[in-house]
Amino acid sequence: MLANYHTHTTFCDGKSTVEEVVLSALEKGFAAIGFSGHGYTPFDFTYCMKDTDGYLAEIRRVKEKYGKEIEIYAGVEEDASYPQPRGLFDYVLGSSHYFCVQKQYFPIDSSIECLNKCVSLYGGDTVRMAEDYYSSFCTYLNRYRPDVIGHFDLLTKFDEQSPRFLPDPAYRAVAKKYLLEAMRCGGIFEVNTGAISRGYRTMPYPHEELLHVLKKEGARVMLTSDSHHAGTLDCAFDEARAFLREIGFRTATVLYRGEFVEDTL
């Protein structure tokens, strides 16, 4: 089943409208499309939604128009630092995009320069930085229990260009420790190809080593494209499916007829 549930539009930092995304999904033969606008964050307006009511109204409009041809869901990608009202959305994708240091929020994924700023706040100690990042993220996950866990190891977004984390066995041990902690929330781990479409990575999140842990522990995974443009809804999906099969996964979770169910890869 062709579907994507991590999708951004012009209501946040995406480049395409809701309707443009739906039309692209129909053209590509999607069975379902889920929108996941960045939840409102009062400390950073650069890419969050500022009109959540308008976002939900527009999804209702296109659902009425195209709902007989494709399943359409109104989700949200909430940041761990500012959870959203649960009753508004069909599903919640929980992510962590920031470090909060001395009551200041620093984005980790907007650019290499921003990541370097975060590293400098820790005096270059990337292991301590990872401990803080994952500890905070897991506290949120186990308290708020989002349906889907977004790009768990986002810290490594720029590692293929500027290796900081993955080459260090101490970092990988920290990531694995907190991956097991994150599993306690019962959420579905997304396998996210978004950084591939934007040219930062050649492989999806999470890192292969973490995916092996997820497979061994019986965690559920969901294939997503973290799409910011109507043309990237299924970016690298064929390669990601093959990669997951090599690791040993045989199914991925989809949201279908209002339920999270397993679908053959």
C-alpha positions as CSV (number, residue, x, y, z in Angstrom):
1,M,0.0,0.0,0.0
2,L,1.4,3.4,-1.0
3,A,1.0,6.0,1.7
4,N,2.8,8.8,3.5
5,Y,1.9,10.3,6.9
6,H,4.8,12.8,7.3
7,T,3.8,15.6,5.0
8,H,4.3,19.4,5.2
9,T,2.5,22.1,3.3
10,T,2.4,25.9,2.9
11,F,0.7,26.0,6.3
12,C,4.2,25.5,7.9
13,D,7.5,25.1,6.0
14,G,6.3,23.1,3.0
15,K,6.3,24.4,-0.6
16,S,3.0,22.9,-1.8
17,T,-0.6,23.5,-0.8
18,V,-2.8,20.8,0.7
19,E,-4.6,20.3,-2.5
20,E,-1.5,20.1,-4.6
21,V,-0.2,17.4,-2.3
22,V,-3.5,15.4,-2.6
23,L,-3.4,15.7,-6.4
24,S,0.2,14.5,-6.5
25,A,-0.7,11.5,-4.2
26,L,-3.6,10.6,-6.5
27,E,-1.3,10.8,-9.6
28,K,1.2,8.5,-7.9
29,G,-1.4,6.0,-6.9
30,F,-1.5,6.6,-3.2
31,A,-4.1,4.8,-1.1
32,A,-3.7,7.3,1.8
33,I,-2.1,10.6,2.6
34,G,-1.6,12.0,6.1
35,F,-0.7,15.7,6.7
36,S,1.6,16.5,9.7
37,G,2.0,20.2,9.9
38,H,4.6,21.4,12.4
39,G,2.8,22.1,15.6
40,Y,2.8,25.7,16.9
41,T,5.9,26.6,18.9
42,P,5.7,30.0,20.6
43,F,9.6,30.3,20.9
44,D,10.2,29.8,17.1
45,F,7.9,30.9,14.3
46,T,10.3,30.1,11.4
47,Y,8.6,26.8,10.4
48,C,5.7,26.0,12.7
49,M,2.0,26.4,11.8
50,K,0.5,29.7,12.9
51,D,-3.0,29.0,11.6
52,T,-3.9,25.5,12.9
53,D,-7.6,26.2,12.5
54,G,-7.1,27.1,8.8
55,Y,-5.0,24.0,8.3
56,L,-7.7,21.7,9.7
57,A,-10.4,23.4,7.7
58,E,-8.5,23.1,4.5
59,I,-7.9,19.4,5.1
60,R,-11.6,18.9,5.7
61,R,-12.3,20.7,2.5
62,V,-10.0,18.5,0.3
63,K,-11.2,15.4,2.2
64,E,-14.8,16.3,1.1
65,K,-13.6,16.9,-2.4
66,Y,-11.3,13.9,-2.9
67,G,-12.1,11.5,0.0
68,K,-13.8,8.9,-2.2
69,E,-10.6,8.5,-4.2
70,I,-8.0,8.5,-1.3
71,E,-7.9,8.4,2.4
72,I,-6.9,11.8,3.9
73,Y,-5.8,12.3,7.5
74,A,-5.2,15.5,9.5
75,G,-2.2,14.8,11.7
76,V,0.4,17.0,13.4
77,E,4.1,16.8,14.0
78,E,4.4,18.2,17.5
79,D,7.8,19.1,18.9
80,A,8.7,17.5,22.2
81,S,9.1,21.0,23.8
82,Y,5.5,22.0,23.1
83,P,2.9,19.2,22.9
84,Q,-0.4,19.9,21.0
85,P,-4.0,19.3,22.0
86,R,-4.7,15.7,21.3
87,G,-8.4,16.0,20.4
88,L,-7.8,18.1,17.2
89,F,-5.9,15.6,15.1
90,D,-6.3,12.1,13.6
91,Y,-2.8,11.2,14.8
92,V,0.3,12.7,16.4
93,L,3.9,12.4,15.2
94,G,6.3,13.3,18.0
95,S,9.7,14.8,17.1
96,S,12.5,16.7,18.9
97,H,14.0,19.5,16.9
98,Y,15.6,21.6,19.6
99,F,18.0,21.8,22.5
100,C,16.9,24.0,25.4
101,V,19.9,25.5,27.1
102,Q,19.5,28.1,29.9
103,K,15.8,28.6,28.7
104,Q,17.0,29.3,25.1
105,Y,15.9,27.0,22.2
106,F,18.4,26.1,19.6
107,P,17.4,24.1,16.5
108,I,19.6,21.1,15.7
109,D,18.5,20.4,12.1
110,S,18.0,23.6,10.3
111,S,21.7,23.8,9.1
112,I,25.2,22.5,9.9
113,E,25.9,26.0,11.3
114,C,23.0,25.6,13.8
115,L,24.2,22.1,14.8
116,N,27.7,23.4,15.3
117,K,26.3,26.1,17.6
118,C,24.6,23.4,19.6
119,V,27.9,21.4,19.8
120,S,29.7,24.5,20.9
121,L,27.2,24.9,23.8
122,Y,28.5,21.6,25.1
123,G,32.1,22.4,24.6
124,G,32.4,19.9,21.8
125,D,31.3,17.0,24.0
126,T,28.9,15.3,21.6
127,V,28.3,12.3,23.9
128,R,27.0,14.5,26.7
129,M,25.0,16.4,24.1
130,A,23.5,13.2,22.9
131,E,22.7,12.1,26.4
132,D,20.8,15.4,27.0
133,Y,19.0,15.2,23.6
134,Y,17.8,11.6,24.0
135,S,17.0,11.8,27.7
136,S,14.7,14.8,27.1
137,F,13.2,13.2,24.0
138,C,12.4,10.0,25.8
139,T,10.9,11.8,28.8
140,Y,8.5,13.5,26.4
141,L,7.8,10.2,24.5
142,N,6.9,8.3,27.6
143,R,4.8,11.1,29.1
144,Y,2.8,12.1,26.0
145,R,3.0,8.8,23.9
146,P,2.6,10.1,20.4
147,D,1.4,7.6,17.8
148,V,4.5,7.9,15.7
149,I,8.1,8.7,16.8
150,G,9.7,11.1,14.3
151,H,13.3,10.8,13.0
152,F,14.6,9.4,16.3
153,D,18.3,10.2,15.6
154,L,17.8,13.6,14.0
155,L,21.1,14.5,15.6
156,T,22.9,12.7,12.8
157,K,21.2,14.6,10.0
158,F,24.5,16.1,8.7
159,D,26.8,13.2,9.7
160,E,27.4,12.1,6.1
161,Q,28.7,15.6,5.3
162,S,30.3,16.4,8.6
163,P,30.8,13.3,10.8
164,R,30.3,14.0,14.5
165,F,28.2,11.3,16.1
166,L,28.1,8.0,14.2
167,P,31.8,7.3,14.1
168,D,32.0,7.4,17.9
169,P,31.1,4.1,19.6
170,A,30.2,6.0,22.8
171,Y,27.6,8.0,20.9
172,R,26.2,4.8,19.3
173,A,25.9,3.2,22.8
174,V,23.9,6.2,24.0
175,A,21.6,6.1,21.0
176,K,20.9,2.4,21.5
177,K,20.3,2.8,25.2
178,Y,17.7,5.5,24.7
179,L,16.1,3.7,21.7
180,L,15.2,1.0,24.1
181,E,13.8,3.6,26.5
182,A,11.8,5.2,23.7
183,M,10.2,1.8,22.8
184,R,8.5,1.8,26.2
185,C,6.0,4.4,24.9
186,G,4.6,1.9,22.4
187,G,4.9,4.3,19.4
188,I,5.6,3.5,15.8
189,F,9.2,4.4,14.7
190,E,9.2,6.2,11.4
191,V,11.8,5.2,8.8
192,N,12.2,8.7,7.3
193,T,13.6,9.4,3.8
194,G,13.3,13.2,4.1
195,A,17.0,14.0,4.4
196,I,17.6,12.0,1.2
197,S,15.2,14.1,-0.8
198,R,16.9,17.3,0.4
199,G,20.4,16.0,-0.4
200,Y,21.8,15.7,3.2
201,R,21.8,11.9,3.4
202,T,21.9,8.8,1.3
203,M,20.2,6.6,3.9
204,P,17.0,7.1,6.0
205,Y,16.7,7.7,9.7
206,P,17.1,5.9,12.0
207,H,20.7,4.6,11.4
208,E,21.0,1.0,10.3
209,E,22.4,-0.1,13.6
210,L,19.3,1.2,15.4
211,L,17.0,-0.4,12.8
212,H,18.6,-3.7,13.7
213,V,17.7,-3.1,17.3
214,L,14.2,-2.2,16.5
215,K,13.8,-5.4,14.4
216,K,15.3,-7.6,17.2
217,E,13.0,-6.0,19.8
218,G,9.8,-6.4,17.6
219,A,9.2,-2.6,17.3
220,R,6.8,-1.4,14.6
221,V,8.1,0.9,11.8
222,M,6.3,3.2,9.4
223,L,7.8,4.4,6.1
224,T,7.6,8.1,5.6
225,S,9.1,10.7,3.3
226,D,9.0,13.8,5.6
227,S,7.8,15.5,2.4
228,H,8.0,19.3,2.0
229,H,7.0,19.3,-1.7
230,A,4.3,17.5,-3.6
231,G,6.9,15.8,-5.8
232,T,8.7,14.1,-2.9
233,L,5.8,12.1,-1.4
234,D,7.4,8.7,-2.2
235,C,11.1,9.8,-2.3
236,A,13.4,6.7,-2.1
237,F,10.5,4.5,-0.9
238,D,11.6,1.6,-3.1
239,E,15.2,1.7,-1.8
240,A,14.0,2.1,1.8
241,R,11.6,-0.9,1.5
242,A,14.5,-3.0,0.1
243,F,16.7,-1.8,3.0
244,L,14.1,-2.8,5.6
245,R,13.7,-6.2,4.0
246,E,17.4,-6.8,4.1
247,I,17.3,-6.0,7.9
248,G,14.5,-8.5,8.3
249,F,11.4,-6.5,8.4
250,R,8.4,-7.9,6.5
251,T,5.8,-5.4,7.3
252,A,5.4,-1.7,7.9
253,T,2.6,0.1,9.7
254,V,0.0,2.2,7.8
255,L,-3.0,4.2,8.9
256,Y,-5.8,2.7,7.0
257,R,-9.6,3.1,7.6
258,G,-8.7,4.9,10.7
259,E,-6.6,2.2,12.3
260,F,-2.9,1.5,12.5
261,V,-2.4,-1.9,10.7
262,E,0.5,-3.8,9.3
263,D,1.1,-3.9,5.5
264,T,3.5,-6.1,3.6
265,L,6.7,-4.3,2.5
